[in-house]
Amino acid sequence: MTSIDVFTITIATALVVLVSGVLYLVETLLRKEGGAGRLWATAYLAGILSVLCYLVWSIEASAYIAVAVGNGAFVATTGFLWLGCRAYNRRDVRGAGVGLAVGITVVVAAVLAEGVEGGAWAGAVAMFLGNAVFAALGAVETRRGALAAQWSGIGLTIVLSAETVWFVVRTGVFLVAGPDSELFRTWFDTPVASLLTMALTITAVVTTSVLRAGESSLRGHRETVNLHMALDGVLLPGSFRALASRMLRSALHNHETACVIALRMDDLSRIATAFGPGEAEAVAAAWRTGVRRYAPSAAIVGEGDRRTVLAAFLTTSFADVRRTAAVIHQRTLDDMSELGLSVIPAIAVGVALSDQIGHDFDALVEAAREAARRSASSTDAAVILAEG
């Protein structure tokens, strides 16, 4: 095995690690990853850096900085595999990460301390032991928690256990027989290590990909929604639609009654003309704040249009909704009176129930708005129920 040229075997190792690592990284970017997947991706990224550094060293033997970075990246690869296993098992990774950072620093410093004079094996013992320690920790972690319950986790156990044994024995032979001995050159020199690295890298990538897929399926597909809210706590129209639509779908599935209350104010433009824009802004602020404050705690409150504020929530009957709407209406007007505003505007209230209109967002909101418009033109009813 020692007849294989070091540069050639380094190129072969670099290709295997580079292709495997890039494929894993690309898949990581395309998926919505959990913590374990991101940490394993970091491990393969460190592996790519390691082989590139060793490639530089194989071209220029005096590039001891490349050896230092390569050794540190090699240990980081094993360490991040271990951290990924901890994350998969829902165990803390911060303290472990500090330990890994210390280990990497020691490995890099060991090479820098020896400098150019250290030769090809500068800092070798520190690197060997660092990999052995973190591989052993990773192997133990694969037999705990959620990983132990996954049959595919056995592949990672084999990889990390083999790495542990290899580096422990390699360290012993290096210290006892030396790197120039026939035993070390035959079984533990760079060509043999490179072949082992290729085999373990392929196995590790396949195993972590399977584990990651299983973790993703357990987490399920995560939908995200960006919500936008005014400073007074009232949702902007798009955000109100997103939340209210979800509530309506859930209500339909659970056979629950949902309602939308529309509170309409038509006097703002006239107030602005008669008393100035400052007074109109104060009235609008009191109106919006009142709806947000007196709507039920779980209600979704958002803007309808410039004349309407909407509140959506679950209910049991029209009587309850009518009572709630009346409370919002009256207390908002009371707050306006206490503020000493020049004018107290009329607020019309329309209510739409899913029992009559259905659970479609657009239909329910339009029905509530139409009921509020009828309320605004009515002389004897402040709260009007939309008709299906």
Secondary structure as GFF3:
##gff-version 3
##sequence-region A 1 388
A	DSSP	alpha_helix	6	30	.	.	.	ID=ss1
A	DSSP	alpha_helix	35	59	.	.	.	ID=ss2
A	DSSP	alpha_helix	64	88	.	.	.	ID=ss3
A	DSSP	alpha_helix	94	114	.	.	.	ID=ss4
A	DSSP	three_ten_helix	115	121	.	.	.	ID=ss5
A	DSSP	alpha_helix	124	141	.	.	.	ID=ss6
A	DSSP	alpha_helix	145	148	.	.	.	ID=ss7
A	DSSP	alpha_helix	153	176	.	.	.	ID=ss8
A	DSSP	alpha_helix	182	187	.	.	.	ID=ss9
A	DSSP	alpha_helix	190	219	.	.	.	ID=ss10
A	DSSP	alpha_helix	237	253	.	.	.	ID=ss11
A	DSSP	beta_strand	257	264	.	.	.	ID=ss12
A	DSSP	alpha_helix	268	275	.	.	.	ID=ss13
A	DSSP	alpha_helix	277	294	.	.	.	ID=ss14
A	DSSP	beta_strand	300	305	.	.	.	ID=ss15
A	DSSP	beta_strand	308	315	.	.	.	ID=ss16
A	DSSP	alpha_helix	318	338	.	.	.	ID=ss17
A	DSSP	beta_strand	348	353	.	.	.	ID=ss18
A	DSSP	alpha_helix	354	357	.	.	.	ID=ss19
A	DSSP	alpha_helix	361	377	.	.	.	ID=ss20
A	DSSP	beta_strand	383	385	.	.	.	ID=ss21
###
